[in-house]
Amino acid sequence: MPLTPATDDDIWVVSKQLGRPARDIVAIAARCVCGKPTVVQTAPRLGDGTPFPTTYYLTHPGATAALSTLEASGLMAQLQEQLNSDAALAAAYRAAHESYLADRAQLERATGEVPEIAGISAGGMPVRVKCLHALAGHSLAVGKGVNPIGDIALELCSWSPERCVCGVETDVTNR
C-alpha cells in the first residue's frame, strides 16, 4: 500500500487518536475509508534519541480497542500454538518479519542506522505472537497476504478498515 506524507492535519488527528502529541511520524501507512490516519510509519530513532523498532504504529482508536478485546480473549495463545505447529504459517510469519525489517532498513538509509534494534521487528515476529496491534498495523500498512497473523487478527476483530467509525472527535474542522 502506498505511504502518504503526513500533513499537519494528519499529525493533529493522530495526536487526538493517541491522546498525546504524535512523535516522529515519517508517513501515513494506512488510512480509514474516510481518509483519516489508521497506521503511521514512525522513524526508527525518535527525536529524543530513543530507538523505536515499531515502524508501523496502529493509531485508530476503534482498531486498537477491537484488537485489545482479541488479545484479552486469549487469541494470542491460540495463534502461538498454531504458529508452533504449522510450518507453512511459521515460514510466512518469518517472511513477514523480513519484510518489516526491509521496510525499516529503507527508512534507516534515509535517517541513519539504529544498531540497537537490528534484527528486531514488532509483535513478537518471527517466532512469537506478542502484540496483535503491531501485527495488524503491519498488515494494514503493507496489505493483505504479507503478515499472516496480522491478517488473521484483522479478520477476527470487530473493527473493519472498510467501515468508518472515526467520529467527530478527530474532525480537523472542529479544532
PyRosetta script that sets phi, psi and omega in degrees:
from pyrosetta import init, pose_from_sequence

init()
pose = pose_from_sequence("MPLTPATDDDIWVVSKQLGRPARDIVAIAARCVCGKPTVVQTAPRLGDGTPFPTTYYLTHPGATAALSTLEASGLMAQLQEQLNSDAALAAAYRAAHESYLADRAQLERATGEVPEIAGISAGGMPVRVKCLHALAGHSLAVGKGVNPIGDIALELCSWSPERCVCGVETDVTNR")
pose.set_psi(1, 145.4)
pose.set_omega(1, -176.9)
pose.set_phi(2, -76.2)
pose.set_psi(2, 136.5)
pose.set_omega(2, 171.9)
pose.set_phi(3, -78.0)
pose.set_psi(3, 147.4)
pose.set_omega(3, 175.7)
pose.set_phi(4, -125.2)
pose.set_psi(4, 143.8)
pose.set_omega(4, 177.8)
pose.set_phi(5, -58.4)
pose.set_psi(5, 142.7)
pose.set_omega(5, 177.4)
pose.set_phi(6, -80.7)
pose.set_psi(6, 126.0)
pose.set_omega(6, 176.5)
pose.set_phi(7, -88.1)
pose.set_psi(7, 170.8)
pose.set_omega(7, 174.1)
pose.set_phi(8, -59.3)
pose.set_psi(8, -39.1)
pose.set_omega(8, 177.6)
pose.set_phi(9, -63.6)
pose.set_psi(9, -41.4)
pose.set_omega(9, 177.4)
pose.set_phi(10, -58.8)
pose.set_psi(10, -46.1)
pose.set_omega(10, -178.4)
pose.set_phi(11, -64.9)
pose.set_psi(11, -37.5)
pose.set_omega(11, 176.0)
pose.set_phi(12, -62.4)
pose.set_psi(12, -46.6)
pose.set_omega(12, -179.8)
pose.set_phi(13, -62.2)
pose.set_psi(13, -46.3)
pose.set_omega(13, 179.7)
pose.set_phi(14, -60.7)
pose.set_psi(14, -41.2)
pose.set_omega(14, 177.2)
pose.set_phi(15, -60.4)
pose.set_psi(15, -41.3)
pose.set_omega(15, 176.7)
pose.set_phi(16, -66.1)
pose.set_psi(16, -41.7)
pose.set_omega(16, 179.4)
pose.set_phi(17, -60.1)
pose.set_psi(17, -42.9)
pose.set_omega(17, -175.8)
pose.set_phi(18, -82.2)
pose.set_psi(18, -21.7)
pose.set_omega(18, -175.4)
pose.set_phi(19, 75.1)
pose.set_psi(19, 21.0)
pose.set_omega(19, 178.0)
pose.set_phi(20, -159.4)
pose.set_psi(20, 164.5)
pose.set_omega(20, 178.1)
pose.set_phi(21, -62.5)
pose.set_psi(21, 133.0)
pose.set_omega(21, 175.8)
pose.set_phi(22, -67.0)
pose.set_psi(22, 145.2)
pose.set_omega(22, -177.4)
pose.set_phi(23, -122.9)
pose.set_psi(23, 132.2)
pose.set_omega(23, 165.4)
pose.set_phi(24, 51.9)
pose.set_psi(24, 42.7)
pose.set_omega(24, 176.2)
pose.set_phi(25, -74.1)
pose.set_psi(25, 127.6)
pose.set_omega(25, 176.5)
pose.set_phi(26, -89.2)
pose.set_psi(26, -43.4)
pose.set_omega(26, -177.7)
pose.set_phi(27, -161.0)
pose.set_psi(27, 170.7)
pose.set_omega(27, 171.3)
pose.set_phi(28, -94.9)
pose.set_psi(28, 122.3)
pose.set_omega(28, -174.5)
pose.set_phi(29, -93.5)
pose.set_psi(29, -23.9)
pose.set_omega(29, 176.5)
pose.set_phi(30, -154.9)
pose.set_psi(30, 147.3)
pose.set_omega(30, -179.4)
pose.set_phi(31, -127.1)
pose.set_psi(31, 152.8)
pose.set_omega(31, 171.8)
pose.set_phi(32, -65.7)
pose.set_psi(32, 162.1)
pose.set_omega(32, 176.7)
pose.set_phi(33, -59.9)
pose.set_psi(33, -22.0)
pose.set_omega(33, 178.0)
pose.set_phi(34, -83.7)
pose.set_psi(34, -7.8)
pose.set_omega(34, 177.7)
pose.set_phi(35, 101.7)
pose.set_psi(35, -8.3)
pose.set_omega(35, 179.5)
pose.set_phi(36, -76.8)
pose.set_psi(36, 153.2)
pose.set_omega(36, 179.9)
pose.set_phi(37, -60.6)
pose.set_psi(37, 141.2)
pose.set_omega(37, 174.1)
pose.set_phi(38, -118.9)
pose.set_psi(38, -39.8)
pose.set_omega(38, 179.2)
pose.set_phi(39, -135.0)
pose.set_psi(39, 133.5)
pose.set_omega(39, 174.8)
pose.set_phi(40, -107.0)
pose.set_psi(40, 152.6)
pose.set_omega(40, 170.6)
pose.set_phi(41, -98.8)
pose.set_psi(41, 125.3)
pose.set_omega(41, -173.1)
pose.set_phi(42, -112.3)
pose.set_psi(42, 145.5)
pose.set_omega(42, 178.3)
pose.set_phi(43, -59.5)
pose.set_psi(43, 143.5)
pose.set_omega(43, -180.0)
pose.set_phi(44, -71.2)
pose.set_psi(44, -14.8)
pose.set_omega(44, 171.9)
pose.set_phi(45, -131.3)
pose.set_psi(45, 123.1)
pose.set_omega(45, -179.9)
pose.set_phi(46, -71.1)
pose.set_psi(46, 163.0)
pose.set_omega(46, -178.2)
pose.set_phi(47, -57.5)
pose.set_psi(47, -26.8)
pose.set_omega(47, 178.7)
pose.set_phi(48, -86.0)
pose.set_psi(48, 3.9)
pose.set_omega(48, 178.0)
pose.set_phi(49, 96.5)
pose.set_psi(49, -7.0)
pose.set_omega(49, -178.5)
pose.set_phi(50, -70.0)
pose.set_psi(50, 128.4)
pose.set_omega(50, 173.2)
pose.set_phi(51, -65.4)
pose.set_psi(51, 138.7)
pose.set_omega(51, -176.0)
pose.set_phi(52, -135.4)
pose.set_psi(52, 97.5)
pose.set_omega(52, -174.6)
pose.set_phi(53, -74.6)
pose.set_psi(53, -14.4)
pose.set_omega(53, -175.6)
pose.set_phi(54, -82.1)
pose.set_psi(54, 85.6)
pose.set_omega(54, -178.3)
pose.set_phi(55, -62.7)
pose.set_psi(55, -41.8)
pose.set_omega(55, -179.7)
pose.set_phi(56, -110.0)
pose.set_psi(56, 114.9)
pose.set_omega(56, -172.6)
pose.set_phi(57, -116.6)
pose.set_psi(57, 117.5)
pose.set_omega(57, 179.3)
pose.set_phi(58, -73.1)
pose.set_psi(58, 125.3)
pose.set_omega(58, -176.6)
pose.set_phi(59, -117.8)
pose.set_psi(59, -18.3)
pose.set_omega(59, -174.1)
pose.set_phi(60, -66.6)
pose.set_psi(60, 120.2)
pose.set_omega(60, -176.5)
pose.set_phi(61, -58.6)
pose.set_psi(61, -39.3)
pose.set_omega(61, 179.1)
pose.set_phi(62, -64.1)
pose.set_psi(62, -41.4)
pose.set_omega(62, 179.3)
pose.set_phi(63, -68.3)
pose.set_psi(63, -44.0)
pose.set_omega(63, -178.3)
pose.set_phi(64, -65.5)
pose.set_psi(64, -37.9)
pose.set_omega(64, 178.4)
pose.set_phi(65, -65.3)
pose.set_psi(65, -44.3)
pose.set_omega(65, -179.4)
pose.set_phi(66, -63.9)
pose.set_psi(66, -39.9)
pose.set_omega(66, 179.7)
pose.set_phi(67, -72.4)
pose.set_psi(67, -32.5)
pose.set_omega(67, 174.4)
pose.set_phi(68, -62.3)
pose.set_psi(68, -40.4)
pose.set_omega(68, 177.6)
pose.set_phi(69, -62.1)
pose.set_psi(69, -42.9)
pose.set_omega(69, 177.8)
pose.set_phi(70, -63.0)
pose.set_psi(70, -43.0)
pose.set_omega(70, 179.0)
pose.set_phi(71, -60.0)
pose.set_psi(71, -42.4)
pose.set_omega(71, -179.3)
pose.set_phi(72, -68.2)
pose.set_psi(72, -21.0)
pose.set_omega(72, -178.4)
pose.set_phi(73, -77.1)
pose.set_psi(73, -11.0)
pose.set_omega(73, -177.7)
pose.set_phi(74, 94.6)
pose.set_psi(74, 7.6)
pose.set_omega(74, -177.9)
pose.set_phi(75, -60.5)
pose.set_psi(75, -36.1)
pose.set_omega(75, -178.1)
pose.set_phi(76, -60.2)
pose.set_psi(76, -40.7)
pose.set_omega(76, 178.7)
pose.set_phi(77, -64.6)
pose.set_psi(77, -40.4)
pose.set_omega(77, 177.8)
pose.set_phi(78, -63.8)
pose.set_psi(78, -43.3)
pose.set_omega(78, 179.4)
pose.set_phi(79, -67.1)
pose.set_psi(79, -34.7)
pose.set_omega(79, 177.1)
pose.set_phi(80, -63.5)
pose.set_psi(80, -43.1)
pose.set_omega(80, 177.2)
pose.set_phi(81, -61.1)
pose.set_psi(81, -43.6)
pose.set_omega(81, 179.5)
pose.set_phi(82, -63.2)
pose.set_psi(82, -41.9)
pose.set_omega(82, 179.0)
pose.set_phi(83, -61.5)
pose.set_psi(83, -40.3)
pose.set_omega(83, -179.2)
pose.set_phi(84, -70.0)
pose.set_psi(84, -25.1)
pose.set_omega(84, -174.6)
pose.set_phi(85, -107.8)
pose.set_psi(85, -7.6)
pose.set_omega(85, -175.4)
pose.set_phi(86, -117.6)
pose.set_psi(86, 103.0)
pose.set_omega(86, -176.3)
pose.set_phi(87, -61.8)
pose.set_psi(87, -36.4)
pose.set_omega(87, 179.9)
pose.set_phi(88, -67.2)
pose.set_psi(88, -42.1)
pose.set_omega(88, 177.6)
pose.set_phi(89, -63.8)
pose.set_psi(89, -43.4)
pose.set_omega(89, 179.5)
pose.set_phi(90, -61.5)
pose.set_psi(90, -40.2)
pose.set_omega(90, 178.9)
pose.set_phi(91, -67.0)
pose.set_psi(91, -40.8)
pose.set_omega(91, 178.7)
pose.set_phi(92, -66.9)
pose.set_psi(92, -36.6)
pose.set_omega(92, 179.2)
pose.set_phi(93, -68.6)
pose.set_psi(93, -38.6)
pose.set_omega(93, 175.3)
pose.set_phi(94, -63.6)
pose.set_psi(94, -40.6)
pose.set_omega(94, 177.5)
pose.set_phi(95, -63.7)
pose.set_psi(95, -36.5)
pose.set_omega(95, 176.3)
pose.set_phi(96, -63.0)
pose.set_psi(96, -42.7)
pose.set_omega(96, 176.7)
pose.set_phi(97, -57.8)
pose.set_psi(97, -47.2)
pose.set_omega(97, 179.7)
pose.set_phi(98, -63.9)
pose.set_psi(98, -38.6)
pose.set_omega(98, 176.7)
pose.set_phi(99, -61.7)
pose.set_psi(99, -43.4)
pose.set_omega(99, 179.2)
pose.set_phi(100, -61.3)
pose.set_psi(100, -47.2)
pose.set_omega(100, 179.7)
pose.set_phi(101, -62.9)
pose.set_psi(101, -38.1)
pose.set_omega(101, 179.0)
pose.set_phi(102, -65.0)
pose.set_psi(102, -40.3)
pose.set_omega(102, 177.6)
pose.set_phi(103, -63.9)
pose.set_psi(103, -42.5)
pose.set_omega(103, 179.3)
pose.set_phi(104, -68.2)
pose.set_psi(104, -36.4)
pose.set_omega(104, 177.8)
pose.set_phi(105, -60.4)
pose.set_psi(105, -37.8)
pose.set_omega(105, 176.9)
pose.set_phi(106, -63.2)
pose.set_psi(106, -41.2)
pose.set_omega(106, 175.8)
pose.set_phi(107, -63.4)
pose.set_psi(107, -42.7)
pose.set_omega(107, -178.0)
pose.set_phi(108, -64.3)
pose.set_psi(108, -32.0)
pose.set_omega(108, 175.9)
pose.set_phi(109, -61.6)
pose.set_psi(109, -31.7)
pose.set_omega(109, -179.4)
pose.set_phi(110, -87.2)
pose.set_psi(110, -30.5)
pose.set_omega(110, -171.8)
pose.set_phi(111, -115.1)
pose.set_psi(111, -10.1)
pose.set_omega(111, -177.8)
pose.set_phi(112, 111.1)
pose.set_psi(112, 143.3)
pose.set_omega(112, -178.7)
pose.set_phi(113, -68.3)
pose.set_psi(113, 150.7)
pose.set_omega(113, 177.4)
pose.set_phi(114, -127.1)
pose.set_psi(114, 83.3)
pose.set_omega(114, -173.7)
pose.set_phi(115, -62.7)
pose.set_psi(115, -22.7)
pose.set_omega(115, -178.7)
pose.set_phi(116, -63.8)
pose.set_psi(116, -22.2)
pose.set_omega(116, -177.7)
pose.set_phi(117, -115.7)
pose.set_psi(117, 14.9)
pose.set_omega(117, 178.8)
pose.set_phi(118, -56.3)
pose.set_psi(118, 131.0)
pose.set_omega(118, 177.9)
pose.set_phi(119, 80.4)
pose.set_psi(119, -5.2)
pose.set_omega(119, -180.0)
pose.set_phi(120, -100.8)
pose.set_psi(120, 126.4)
pose.set_omega(120, 176.7)
pose.set_phi(121, -104.3)
pose.set_psi(121, -113.3)
pose.set_omega(121, -178.3)
pose.set_phi(122, -157.0)
pose.set_psi(122, 162.2)
pose.set_omega(122, 172.8)
pose.set_phi(123, 69.1)
pose.set_psi(123, 11.9)
pose.set_omega(123, -178.9)
pose.set_phi(124, 94.3)
pose.set_psi(124, -5.8)
pose.set_omega(124, -179.5)
pose.set_phi(125, -57.1)
pose.set_psi(125, 146.1)
pose.set_omega(125, 6.6)
pose.set_phi(126, -97.8)
pose.set_psi(126, -0.5)
pose.set_omega(126, -172.5)
pose.set_phi(127, -122.6)
pose.set_psi(127, -8.4)
pose.set_omega(127, -178.7)
pose.set_phi(128, -124.5)
pose.set_psi(128, 156.0)
pose.set_omega(128, 170.9)
pose.set_phi(129, -109.6)
pose.set_psi(129, 102.9)
pose.set_omega(129, -170.1)
pose.set_phi(130, -114.4)
pose.set_psi(130, -34.3)
pose.set_omega(130, -174.8)
pose.set_phi(131, -147.5)
pose.set_psi(131, 105.7)
pose.set_omega(131, -179.6)
pose.set_phi(132, -65.6)
pose.set_psi(132, -28.7)
pose.set_omega(132, 178.6)
pose.set_phi(133, -60.7)
pose.set_psi(133, -47.2)
pose.set_omega(133, -178.9)
pose.set_phi(134, -67.5)
pose.set_psi(134, -39.4)
pose.set_omega(134, -177.9)
pose.set_phi(135, -69.9)
pose.set_psi(135, -41.5)
pose.set_omega(135, 176.6)
pose.set_phi(136, -67.6)
pose.set_psi(136, -38.4)
pose.set_omega(136, 176.1)
pose.set_phi(137, -58.8)
pose.set_psi(137, -42.3)
pose.set_omega(137, 177.0)
pose.set_phi(138, -61.7)
pose.set_psi(138, -46.3)
pose.set_omega(138, 179.3)
pose.set_phi(139, -59.8)
pose.set_psi(139, -44.3)
pose.set_omega(139, 179.9)
pose.set_phi(140, -64.7)
pose.set_psi(140, -36.1)
pose.set_omega(140, -177.7)
pose.set_phi(141, -71.6)
pose.set_psi(141, -40.1)
pose.set_omega(141, -172.8)
pose.set_phi(142, -104.6)
pose.set_psi(142, -10.9)
pose.set_omega(142, 178.7)
pose.set_phi(143, 98.6)
pose.set_psi(143, 156.9)
pose.set_omega(143, -178.0)
pose.set_phi(144, -61.4)
pose.set_psi(144, 141.6)
pose.set_omega(144, 175.9)
pose.set_phi(145, 103.8)
pose.set_psi(145, -8.1)
pose.set_omega(145, 179.9)
pose.set_phi(146, -95.8)
pose.set_psi(146, -47.7)
pose.set_omega(146, -178.3)
pose.set_phi(147, -113.1)
pose.set_psi(147, 100.3)
pose.set_omega(147, -173.8)
pose.set_phi(148, -63.9)
pose.set_psi(148, -35.6)
pose.set_omega(148, -179.3)
pose.set_phi(149, -72.6)
pose.set_psi(149, -41.1)
pose.set_omega(149, 175.1)
pose.set_phi(150, -61.0)
pose.set_psi(150, -40.9)
pose.set_omega(150, 178.0)
pose.set_phi(151, -62.1)
pose.set_psi(151, -44.0)
pose.set_omega(151, 179.1)
pose.set_phi(152, -61.9)
pose.set_psi(152, -45.1)
pose.set_omega(152, 179.9)
pose.set_phi(153, -59.7)
pose.set_psi(153, -42.8)
pose.set_omega(153, 179.5)
pose.set_phi(154, -66.3)
pose.set_psi(154, -36.2)
pose.set_omega(154, 178.6)
pose.set_phi(155, -67.3)
pose.set_psi(155, -34.6)
pose.set_omega(155, -175.1)
pose.set_phi(156, -89.8)
pose.set_psi(156, -16.4)
pose.set_omega(156, -175.6)
pose.set_phi(157, -81.7)
pose.set_psi(157, 161.4)
pose.set_omega(157, -176.8)
pose.set_phi(158, -79.3)
pose.set_psi(158, -10.7)
pose.set_omega(158, 179.5)
pose.set_phi(159, -93.8)
pose.set_psi(159, 149.4)
pose.set_omega(159, 177.6)
pose.set_phi(160, -133.9)
pose.set_psi(160, 136.2)
pose.set_omega(160, 176.2)
pose.set_phi(161, -69.5)
pose.set_psi(161, -7.5)
pose.set_omega(161, -179.2)
pose.set_phi(162, -91.1)
pose.set_psi(162, -5.8)
pose.set_omega(162, -176.0)
pose.set_phi(163, -130.5)
pose.set_psi(163, 122.3)
pose.set_omega(163, -178.4)
pose.set_phi(164, -77.7)
pose.set_psi(164, 129.4)
pose.set_omega(164, 172.3)
pose.set_phi(165, -132.0)
pose.set_psi(165, 26.3)
pose.set_omega(165, -176.2)
pose.set_phi(166, -65.5)
pose.set_psi(166, -40.7)
pose.set_omega(166, 179.8)
pose.set_phi(167, 73.7)
pose.set_psi(167, 179.2)
pose.set_omega(167, -175.5)
pose.set_phi(168, -80.8)
pose.set_psi(168, -10.9)
pose.set_omega(168, -177.5)
pose.set_phi(169, -63.1)
pose.set_psi(169, -18.2)
pose.set_omega(169, 177.9)
pose.set_phi(170, -115.3)
pose.set_psi(170, 19.2)
pose.set_omega(170, 179.6)
pose.set_phi(171, -76.2)
pose.set_psi(171, 114.5)
pose.set_omega(171, -176.3)
pose.set_phi(172, -66.2)
pose.set_psi(172, -16.7)
pose.set_omega(172, 178.5)
pose.set_phi(173, -78.1)
pose.set_psi(173, -12.9)
pose.set_omega(173, -178.9)
pose.set_phi(174, -102.8)
pose.set_psi(174, 29.3)
pose.set_omega(174, -177.7)
pose.set_phi(175, -70.2)
pose.dump_pdb("model.pdb")
